[in-house]
C-alpha cells in the first residue's frame, strides 16, 4: 500500500523574499516545496532543471503569484528534498512526472500549467502525455527530447564500471558546469553547487536516464495541451534547432527563440516573463473540451485530502 502523503512546515533558513517552504512525504520521499498566491487562483507549477532546485524560478514566482497560485518544488535528489539512492528512487522522466502528479494530489490541485526547464520540461511532457486531464498548458524550456552528440566528459562518465567513480571524483564538475551555465555560482551557504557530492549522485543517475530520449519523443504526438516552447539561440547544451523540431511535433505548439543560452529565465528574465504572462493570458489557449478530469485511483488524491494543510497553514503566502 502506498504511504499516505504527510505535510509539515519546514524550518530551514530562507531568503526574506522567498515564500515559506514546507515538506510533503510522497511514496516515502520527503519533498520540499513552496506554495504561494491565492489558493483558488489558476495554478502554475514550476519544474527545475538538471542540477538545480526551486530557486531557479525565484525571479518568476513573485510576478506570477500576483494573479495565480504558484507551486515550486525540489525534485528528489536535488535542492532541499531527500536524496534517495537510485535503488530507492527511479531517477528518470517518468519518476519526476510521478512525483509532480503526487504533489498535485497532495495539495489538492486540479488542472494546472506546468513550466519546466531541461529535465523539468521532460517531466512536464510525460505528465501532459500520460495524464492530460491534469495539464492545462505547457511551457517547455530546452527539454532533451532528441539525440545529440555528448561531450567527451559525459561519454567517459557513462562507461561501464569506471564511469560512476570518474564522474564523482573527476568529471562531475565539468558536466555540471556545462548544464548549470548561468547558475554555476556559489550558493547562499557559501558552498559551490558543483562540489556537492550528493547532488552529483542524483545528477549522474538522471544523466543515465537522459542518454536515451526516445521515451520523451514517443510521447510528443500524445501531448494535447496548448504548448509554448522557449529556447536560447546560443544554447550549447541542447541546440536551438531542436526547438523548431519539437514545435513541429507537438500539435499547435508555439516557438519563441531568445538571444541567450541554456537558461532564458535567468539570462533574459524580463523577456521570458513577458512570454509566459502573454501565453497564460491567451484565452485561445485552452485544454480540449474532451479532455475531462478523471481522478486516477492510483494517485493519493483522497488520502491527500485528509492530510493536506488548511488554507491558513499551507506553505506559501496566506491569501
DOKOL-991407 format. One line per field, with one value per residue: residue number from 1; residue in one letter; z negated, y, x negated of N, C-alpha, C in turn. Coordinates in steps of 0.1 Angstrom, whole numbers. Example, Ala and Ser with C-alpha at 12.3 -4.5 7.8 and 13.67 -1.06 7.14 Angstrom:
DOKOL-991407
n [1,2];
res [A,S];
nc3 [-78,-71];
nc2 [-57,-22];
nc1 [-132,-128];
cac3 [-78,-71];
cac2 [-45,-11];
cac1 [-123,-137];
cc3 [-78,-79];
cc2 [-33,0];
cc1 [-132,-129];
end
This chain:
DOKOL-991407
n [1,2,3,4,5,6,7,8,9,10,11,12,13,14,15,16,17,18,19,20,21,22,23,24,25,26,27,28,29,30,31,32,33,34,35,36,37,38,39,40,41,42,43,44,45,46,47,48,49,50,51,52,53,54,55,56,57,58,59,60,61,62,63,64,65,66,67,68,69,70,71,72,73,74,75,76,77,78,79,80,81,82,83,84,85,86,87,88,89,90,91,92,93,94,95,96,97,98,99,100,101,102,103,104,105,106,107,108,109,110,111,112,113,114,115,116,117,118,119,120,121,122,123,124,125,126,127,128,129,130,131,132,133,134,135,136,137,138,139,140,141,142,143,144,145,146,147,148,149,150,151,152,153,154,155,156,157,158,159,160,161,162,163,164,165,166,167,168,169,170,171,172,173,174,175,176,177,178,179,180,181,182,183,184,185,186,187,188,189,190,191,192,193,194,195,196,197,198,199,200,201,202,203,204,205,206,207,208,209,210,211,212,213,214,215,216,217,218,219,220,221,222,223,224,225,226,227,228,229,230,231,232,233,234,235,236,237,238,239,240,241,242,243,244,245,246,247,248,249,250,251,252,253,254,255,256,257,258,259,260,261,262,263,264,265,266,267,268,269,270,271,272,273,274,275,276,277,278,279,280,281,282,283,284,285,286,287,288,289,290,291,292,293,294,295,296,297,298,299,300,301,302,303,304,305,306,307,308,309,310,311,312,313,314,315,316,317,318,319];
res [X,X,X,X,X,X,X,X,X,X,X,X,X,X,X,X,X,X,X,X,X,X,X,X,X,X,X,X,X,X,X,X,X,X,X,X,X,X,X,X,X,X,X,X,X,X,X,X,X,X,X,X,X,X,X,X,X,X,X,X,X,X,X,X,X,X,X,X,X,X,X,X,X,X,X,X,X,X,X,X,X,X,X,X,X,X,X,X,X,X,X,X,X,X,X,X,X,X,X,X,X,X,X,X,X,X,X,X,X,X,X,X,X,X,X,X,X,X,X,X,X,X,X,X,X,X,X,X,X,X,X,X,X,X,X,X,X,X,X,X,X,X,X,X,X,X,X,X,X,X,X,X,X,X,X,X,X,X,X,X,X,X,X,X,X,X,X,X,X,X,X,X,X,X,X,X,X,X,X,X,X,X,X,X,X,X,X,X,X,X,X,X,X,X,X,X,X,X,X,X,X,X,X,X,X,X,X,X,X,X,X,X,X,X,X,X,X,X,X,X,X,X,X,X,X,X,X,X,X,X,X,X,X,X,X,X,X,X,X,X,X,X,X,X,X,X,X,X,X,X,X,X,X,X,X,X,X,X,X,X,X,X,X,X,X,X,X,X,X,X,X,X,X,X,X,X,X,X,X,X,X,X,X,X,X,X,X,X,X,X,X,X,X,X,X,X,X,X,X,X,X,X,X,X,X,X,X,X,X,X,X,X,X,X,X,X,X,X,X];
nc3 [0,8,-8,-27,-18,-38,-53,-64,-80,-70,-86,-76,-69,-49,-22,-27,-9,1,5,-23,-30,-28,-37,-21,-23,1,13,-5,-2,-12,-1,6,9,21,19,31,35,43,32,46,72,107,112,113,119,112,126,121,136,145,119,105,84,68,65,89,102,89,98,112,97,79,96,111,90,83,96,97,83,73,74,65,64,51,69,59,48,54,44,14,9,1,7,22,28,60,61,45,55,87,107,134,163,161,133,122,133,120,93,95,101,79,59,68,62,34,27,35,61,91,125,141,151,164,161,172,172,190,175,160,179,194,176,174,200,200,180,193,215,205,185,194,184,162,170,181,196,212,207,221,217,234,234,233,258,281,297,293,299,274,250,244,217,206,221,212,186,187,192,186,153,146,150,132,107,119,126,101,89,107,132,128,121,145,162,147,146,173,176,157,163,163,136,122,100,66,38,13,-11,-9,3,33,57,76,63,46,33,30,47,71,72,76,100,117,119,131,155,167,173,192,214,234,251,262,249,243,269,281,268,277,298,283,267,258,246,249,260,252,265,255,263,261,284,283,270,257,247,254,287,303,327,322,309,330,342,321,318,341,338,317,317,327,312,300,308,294,298,279,275,260,238,223,203,204,185,166,180,197,181,181,207,208,188,199,222,209,193,213,228,208,205,228,241,261,259,246,228,247,251,248,230,202,166,147,119,111,94,86,78,48,41,26,1,-3,-8,-35,-49,-39,-43,-59,-45,-58,-67,-48,-30,-19,-9,-28,-14];
nc2 [-12,22,48,73,107,131,163,190,220,235,243,254,278,307,331,365,373,350,327,310,277,243,208,177,143,119,88,78,96,126,158,191,221,252,271,295,325,331,306,297,305,302,275,273,253,250,235,225,225,203,196,218,237,246,273,282,295,319,345,345,336,356,376,360,350,371,369,343,309,297,271,257,233,211,185,150,142,166,201,209,187,151,130,103,71,57,31,33,55,59,74,94,105,96,90,116,129,114,121,148,147,134,153,173,161,158,185,192,201,207,209,224,247,236,245,240,233,219,188,192,201,178,161,174,170,142,140,156,140,115,120,138,151,166,186,218,237,240,251,248,246,241,211,178,161,149,130,139,148,139,155,149,144,135,112,96,94,77,52,17,3,20,45,58,63,79,101,111,118,132,141,151,179,193,184,192,220,227,222,238,264,297,294,285,296,304,291,303,294,294,273,256,246,228,213,197,166,149,160,155,127,123,137,123,98,108,117,93,83,101,96,81,95,87,80,103,115,97,102,127,130,126,147,171,195,231,246,263,267,275,286,292,309,306,283,259,234,220,222,250,245,221,231,240,216,203,219,215,188,188,193,223,238,267,285,302,319,331,355,342,318,285,290,307,320,330,344,361,374,393,393,366,364,380,366,342,353,364,341,327,343,342,336,319,297,268,238,210,203,177,165,155,159,132,115,94,64,55,76,95,110,111,103,123,145,143,149,172,206,232,261,283,275,264,259,288,321,333,337];
nc1 [-8,-5,-22,-6,-5,-22,-23,-43,-54,-85,-116,-139,-164,-158,-157,-146,-127,-116,-90,-74,-87,-77,-72,-65,-57,-61,-54,-72,-94,-108,-97,-106,-88,-73,-44,-25,-5,30,52,73,68,59,36,0,-28,-61,-90,-121,-155,-182,-205,-197,-174,-143,-148,-156,-136,-131,-129,-106,-85,-73,-61,-43,-27,-10,14,19,19,-11,-33,-64,-89,-115,-129,-132,-164,-176,-182,-166,-152,-148,-176,-174,-188,-196,-186,-163,-148,-136,-153,-145,-125,-99,-97,-100,-78,-58,-63,-56,-28,-19,-24,-7,17,15,17,41,46,61,64,36,10,-21,-54,-85,-120,-147,-153,-130,-113,-111,-98,-74,-64,-60,-40,-20,-14,-7,12,33,56,49,32,32,19,-13,-47,-77,-111,-139,-138,-153,-147,-156,-181,-216,-250,-273,-293,-329,-335,-310,-306,-327,-319,-298,-308,-309,-313,-337,-327,-309,-325,-344,-329,-320,-344,-361,-350,-325,-323,-328,-308,-285,-289,-286,-259,-247,-254,-244,-238,-259,-273,-282,-263,-239,-249,-275,-288,-299,-276,-285,-304,-290,-286,-264,-245,-258,-255,-227,-225,-241,-227,-204,-214,-221,-196,-188,-203,-190,-166,-143,-120,-107,-104,-86,-63,-54,-34,-11,-7,16,21,22,-9,-39,-70,-102,-134,-170,-190,-218,-222,-243,-240,-216,-208,-193,-179,-166,-144,-127,-122,-108,-86,-73,-65,-47,-14,-1,-19,-37,-66,-93,-123,-150,-176,-200,-215,-214,-197,-171,-153,-169,-189,-176,-154,-132,-122,-115,-96,-76,-69,-58,-37,-21,-14,0,22,35,65,73,58,64,74,84,119,127,110,115,114,104,100,74,73,49,34,27,51,76,66,48,64,71,48,38,26,44,61,51,27,11,-20,-37,-25,2,34];
cac3 [0,9,-21,-25,-19,-50,-51,-76,-77,-71,-94,-70,-66,-35,-19,-32,2,6,-2,-33,-25,-36,-33,-20,-21,12,15,-14,0,-16,10,2,19,17,25,28,43,39,33,56,85,116,106,121,112,118,125,123,145,140,110,99,75,70,66,103,106,80,105,119,87,74,106,114,78,81,102,98,73,78,67,70,55,54,72,51,52,56,35,0,8,-2,17,21,37,72,58,38,63,101,114,148,165,155,119,119,135,109,81,98,100,65,52,72,55,20,25,40,73,103,137,139,161,160,167,169,179,190,170,156,191,198,167,178,212,196,173,202,224,198,177,199,176,151,175,189,206,210,211,222,220,237,230,240,264,292,295,297,295,260,248,240,202,204,227,203,173,190,194,176,141,142,153,120,99,127,126,88,84,117,144,124,121,159,167,140,150,186,175,148,170,155,122,117,90,52,31,2,-23,-6,10,47,61,84,54,37,37,31,60,82,73,83,114,125,121,141,168,173,178,203,226,244,250,270,241,245,282,284,262,283,305,274,259,262,240,256,256,256,265,254,264,263,297,280,261,261,241,263,297,306,338,316,306,342,344,311,320,352,334,308,325,323,303,304,306,292,297,273,277,248,237,219,192,207,174,158,188,202,173,185,219,205,180,208,230,201,190,225,231,198,206,241,239,272,255,235,229,255,243,245,220,189,154,141,109,112,80,82,72,34,40,14,-12,-5,-14,-49,-55,-34,-52,-57,-37,-66,-72,-37,-27,-10,-15,-31,-6];
cac2 [0,34,56,85,119,139,176,197,232,233,254,257,292,311,345,372,375,337,322,299,264,232,195,167,130,112,75,76,105,140,168,205,229,264,272,309,331,328,291,294,311,292,271,272,245,252,223,230,218,194,201,230,235,255,287,286,303,329,358,343,333,368,382,351,348,382,366,328,301,292,260,253,223,204,171,142,142,180,211,206,174,140,125,89,63,52,19,37,64,56,87,94,114,90,92,130,132,108,130,160,144,131,166,180,154,162,199,193,209,200,212,234,249,232,253,232,236,207,176,196,201,164,156,181,163,129,143,160,129,104,124,151,158,174,196,227,243,237,259,239,253,232,197,169,152,143,126,148,143,141,160,138,141,128,99,89,91,67,39,7,1,31,58,65,69,90,113,116,123,140,146,157,193,198,181,201,234,228,222,249,276,309,291,278,304,299,292,312,288,295,261,256,235,219,205,189,152,143,165,147,114,124,142,111,89,114,117,80,82,110,91,77,104,82,79,116,117,88,108,140,131,125,160,178,208,242,245,273,262,286,282,302,307,303,271,249,221,214,232,257,238,211,237,240,203,200,227,208,175,190,199,237,245,280,285,315,319,343,357,338,304,274,294,320,326,337,353,371,373,402,387,353,366,386,355,334,360,365,328,323,352,340,328,310,285,261,224,205,200,162,161,157,155,119,112,81,59,52,88,96,122,111,103,137,155,141,153,184,217,241,273,293,270,258,265,299,332,331,346];
cac1 [0,-13,-22,2,-14,-20,-28,-47,-62,-100,-122,-152,-166,-154,-158,-135,-117,-111,-78,-77,-88,-70,-76,-55,-63,-54,-59,-84,-105,-104,-99,-105,-81,-66,-30,-22,6,44,54,84,64,53,23,-12,-37,-74,-98,-135,-164,-193,-214,-192,-163,-131,-152,-158,-124,-129,-125,-93,-75,-66,-51,-32,-18,-1,27,20,13,-24,-40,-77,-95,-128,-128,-140,-178,-180,-178,-164,-144,-156,-185,-173,-197,-189,-179,-151,-140,-139,-156,-141,-114,-86,-97,-98,-64,-50,-64,-48,-14,-16,-24,6,28,14,20,55,45,67,57,26,-1,-34,-65,-97,-133,-156,-147,-117,-104,-109,-88,-61,-60,-54,-27,-10,-11,-1,23,37,66,43,23,40,10,-28,-58,-88,-123,-150,-138,-162,-138,-162,-195,-226,-263,-276,-307,-338,-334,-298,-308,-335,-312,-288,-315,-306,-322,-345,-321,-304,-336,-350,-320,-320,-357,-368,-343,-312,-323,-328,-294,-275,-292,-280,-244,-242,-255,-242,-236,-271,-279,-281,-250,-239,-256,-290,-294,-296,-267,-293,-311,-281,-287,-250,-240,-264,-250,-214,-227,-246,-216,-195,-221,-220,-182,-187,-210,-180,-155,-132,-108,-101,-99,-75,-51,-51,-21,0,-6,27,23,15,-23,-48,-84,-112,-148,-180,-197,-231,-222,-253,-237,-207,-208,-180,-173,-157,-132,-119,-117,-99,-74,-66,-60,-36,-3,3,-29,-43,-80,-100,-137,-155,-190,-206,-220,-206,-188,-164,-146,-180,-197,-166,-143,-121,-116,-109,-84,-66,-64,-50,-25,-13,-9,10,33,41,77,75,50,72,75,95,131,129,100,121,106,108,90,69,72,35,29,32,60,85,58,42,74,72,36,33,27,56,58,44,14,3,-32,-35,-18,16,41];
cc3 [0,-4,-18,-26,-32,-48,-64,-72,-79,-79,-88,-67,-52,-34,-23,-22,7,-2,-12,-27,-34,-30,-31,-17,-10,15,8,-12,-3,-5,4,13,13,25,21,38,37,42,43,70,94,111,117,113,119,115,130,132,138,131,103,89,77,71,80,108,98,86,111,109,83,84,109,102,76,86,102,86,79,69,73,60,60,58,62,57,54,46,21,-1,4,10,17,31,49,70,51,47,78,108,129,150,160,140,115,122,125,97,83,96,86,56,55,64,40,17,30,52,84,115,134,151,156,168,163,178,178,186,165,168,196,189,170,191,209,189,183,211,217,190,181,192,165,157,185,200,202,215,210,226,222,232,238,247,276,290,301,293,281,259,242,226,200,210,218,190,175,192,183,165,137,143,141,111,106,126,112,84,94,126,140,125,135,164,160,145,164,185,167,154,161,140,115,106,76,47,19,-10,-20,1,24,50,69,75,44,42,39,43,72,84,80,97,123,129,131,154,175,179,190,215,237,243,257,262,241,259,286,278,269,290,296,265,266,257,249,251,261,254,265,255,266,276,294,270,266,254,250,274,300,317,333,312,318,344,334,314,332,348,323,315,319,314,309,300,304,290,291,275,264,249,232,208,195,195,165,167,194,194,177,197,217,198,190,217,222,198,202,229,221,200,219,240,250,269,243,238,238,246,240,235,206,177,149,132,110,98,76,76,58,32,28,1,-14,-11,-29,-56,-50,-44,-49,-50,-45,-70,-61,-35,-17,-16,-17,-22,-14];
cc2 [12,43,69,97,126,152,182,210,229,245,258,272,295,326,352,373,361,333,311,285,254,219,186,153,122,99,73,86,119,150,182,213,243,265,286,314,326,313,288,300,300,288,269,264,246,240,227,220,209,201,213,227,245,270,292,296,315,342,357,341,345,374,373,350,360,378,350,322,295,282,257,243,217,189,163,141,156,189,206,193,163,136,109,82,59,39,21,45,62,69,85,102,109,92,107,134,126,116,142,158,141,144,174,174,158,176,202,203,201,203,224,236,244,239,245,235,223,195,179,196,187,158,162,174,150,131,147,149,118,107,138,159,167,186,205,234,239,248,251,247,242,218,188,158,144,140,137,143,148,146,148,134,133,114,90,85,80,53,30,6,14,45,65,70,80,103,119,123,133,147,154,172,199,196,191,216,237,230,234,262,289,307,285,286,297,300,301,307,289,284,261,244,224,209,196,175,145,147,157,133,114,128,131,101,95,115,104,78,90,106,87,85,99,81,92,118,109,94,121,140,130,137,168,192,219,244,257,267,274,280,294,299,302,291,261,236,213,225,237,251,227,218,238,226,199,207,221,195,176,198,213,244,258,280,300,313,332,343,354,324,294,278,308,327,334,348,364,371,381,396,374,355,372,375,346,340,361,352,324,331,350,330,318,297,279,246,219,201,186,157,164,152,142,114,97,75,56,64,90,108,122,110,117,146,154,147,166,196,226,253,283,288,264,266,277,310,330,341,357];
cc1 [-9,-11,-14,-7,-11,-28,-32,-55,-77,-105,-135,-152,-162,-156,-145,-124,-112,-99,-82,-77,-81,-75,-64,-62,-55,-61,-72,-95,-100,-107,-97,-98,-77,-53,-25,-11,19,46,64,80,59,39,12,-22,-51,-84,-112,-143,-174,-202,-209,-181,-152,-136,-156,-148,-122,-124,-111,-82,-67,-57,-40,-22,-8,13,29,15,1,-30,-53,-83,-108,-125,-136,-155,-184,-175,-177,-155,-153,-164,-185,-183,-189,-182,-165,-142,-145,-141,-153,-129,-101,-86,-94,-84,-55,-51,-56,-33,-10,-15,-11,18,27,19,34,55,52,59,47,18,-14,-45,-78,-109,-141,-148,-133,-107,-101,-98,-74,-56,-53,-41,-16,-5,-3,11,28,48,61,35,31,31,-5,-36,-70,-101,-134,-149,-147,-154,-144,-176,-205,-239,-267,-290,-316,-336,-321,-300,-316,-328,-302,-295,-311,-317,-330,-338,-316,-315,-343,-342,-321,-333,-364,-359,-330,-312,-321,-314,-284,-277,-285,-265,-239,-244,-254,-241,-248,-279,-278,-267,-251,-247,-271,-296,-290,-287,-275,-300,-303,-280,-273,-243,-245,-258,-236,-216,-232,-235,-206,-201,-220,-206,-180,-194,-201,-168,-142,-119,-100,-95,-87,-62,-46,-37,-9,2,6,29,16,1,-31,-62,-93,-126,-158,-188,-212,-232,-232,-251,-227,-204,-194,-173,-163,-144,-122,-113,-106,-85,-66,-59,-49,-25,0,-7,-34,-57,-85,-115,-142,-170,-197,-211,-210,-195,-181,-158,-156,-187,-188,-153,-130,-114,-109,-96,-73,-60,-54,-37,-15,-6,3,23,41,53,80,67,58,72,86,107,133,119,106,112,113,98,86,67,58,28,35,41,68,77,52,51,74,60,31,35,39,51,49,30,6,-10,-30,-27,-3,24,48];
end
